[in-house]
Amino acid sequence: MKRNRLIGTFLTKLLGAVIVLGLSFAFIPTAHAEEARINITANPTELTDAGSVTFTFEIANYNADYPMTDVAITYNSTVYNILHGAQIPPSGSARDITLTLNVSQNQLGKPITFLLTWTRNGEPMRQEAQYTIAQADNPIITVTRTADKTNAKPGEKVTITYTLKNTTKFDMTGITLIDENISDMPIFEEETLRASRTTAYDFTYTMGDESVTSTPLVTYMVNGRTKTFSSLDPLELTMVLIKLDLRVQAGTPTSNGVTFTIDLINTGTQAISNILITDERINPVNETPFNLEPGESRSLSYVVLPLMTEPLRGVQFKLSGTDPFAQAYDLAPEDIYEVYPYVDESQISVTVRAETITPWTRETGTVSARIVIINHSSVELTSVKVTETTLGLLAEYDILPVGETSFDRDLKLGSPRNLSITVKGHDPTGTNRVLGSYEMPIAYGTETAPEATATPVPVGGGNFSIFSGISDGISKILIILGVLMVLSLIILVVLTAMERARAPRRYLGDEFDDFSQEPYAQRRAQPVYHDAPDSDEISYTKRMFAVRDVEPFVPEQEPMRLPAPQVKPTEQPHVVFSPPPRQPQPPRADELAQRLVETARTRYTEEQQNNAAYRPVSDAVKPYTPHPQQKAQAAAPRVFDYKKQPKTQPAQKQPVTRVKTSGRHDADDEE
């Protein structure tokens, strides 16, 4: 009974607690599961690292009685007023609500919580929604390249194909591919590759003189960031140069044969194997084949022993081998080496001399010579030719017999010179040898011209000499022309000196000056005249005065003077006035010419002695004072100091000689 009472009391308290708990949940402001719904979408849905994501929200109001007001979304403690004061009506919805939010690296791959808050009938309400941004793989572009051939010769074309793949979900822009060893310019640039797309590009490369390695570098942009891609395996384009350099050097013939030295160098970029060298008779130079890597070399020795039965043998070598591509490699130089049987030098002995039969003369220009060849050889010499350096072939013999062989030739020469005579022939082995030579001097013939020195032969056997083509007659003409030019120059100098000596002179003050002299040149000595005038000078002066015979010469009239002023007897000095002197009669033309010549000669003679001023001929001569009323006459012209004068022409102005009463004569003035 007591036990049942306790159970009933416990149940009663438990029921009361459940009722209180239910009533408390009833008054909590939480949205009913059917009050609102939130749908969230994102772009992009995955990121490789932190970045921006655009979220789109759709909110539905399931309450049919009250609208949703003051709607907001809270993200990372930041409240976004998404409706800007608008309401969601009962049983209505709001779509295309977007927010661009930054998502950190830690949030990738985890649920991101959004808190939606609003007010319903004055009561605050809230509801949570979540969305997860996936962690994406790193969006890397994939680049591959292939070549139609990796081995090419210099100048050969190689096509390289670059393939780009975008296996991600993101577009790639600004794609630029650079391959520095292949091209100085970008292969392509600023290209776009969409998500999950593939593109290819062909580039033609011309092989140069060496191998190259393709190492492309790709830059592109994805999700707003610039990325690079360079993790490509190297692609080597090998320049294929299969080349062996074969050099052959023949030794000196001996009794044991001729030794050939063969040098072989691999100057290419590829190894050559199974190398074998043979002569023209397929005799092997090397018994065992060998290989040569690039840059390696090998030297071989090979002896050729010709037989006396074969006078000449043409030795030629040929090489064969295999290149790295299993192709045959052959090398056959075109050089042929002549090998003769061995002949001892002591078995061949030939001497040559020449004699003058008729000497060279200027009239004929020909010398007659006798050439003597003595063969002391113990073997037969064939195809013998006698030549001169300038004249060429003089004689030819199929076989040169043992002993003396001579012949005469007339040799046409422009001028005497030395003749260089050479004898060549073949020995029994077929070797062409120089058997002998001789220098024959040629001089002038004694009966026509003096002995002269022979003209040396130009170096190198040429037939050109500077003066060899000029004859003696032309030389003499040139000498005469040279002498005439020298004499003409001497005569020209003498005539110039005489002309300067006869140049006219002029007065400068009280001295004579020569027109032909420089201003500061030293004056030459003047000739001294005798006192007696020359008849030619008097005659010339008369002819000059003949032009003015109507008006006789009258010396310059002294200017008129005014009478002295009247003064008092006490102040006037004692002066005795004398009448003016009587004016003499004008002299005749003969007397005037005689006087002028004597005056000029006296003046010139005194200037030579002491450079003194002009003086009259004697003290007895007095200046002539004309009558004051008489008209002044024109003065006589000046007299020159040389005899032969040009014929004067009438002039408007005549030279005047003024004579002062003081007895001094100034320099003449020309009016």
Summary of the structure (lengths in Angstrom):
residues: 671
radius of gyration: 68.5
end to end distance: 189.9
largest distance: 215.9
contacts: 1652
relative contact order: 0.05
helix: 14%
strand: 38%
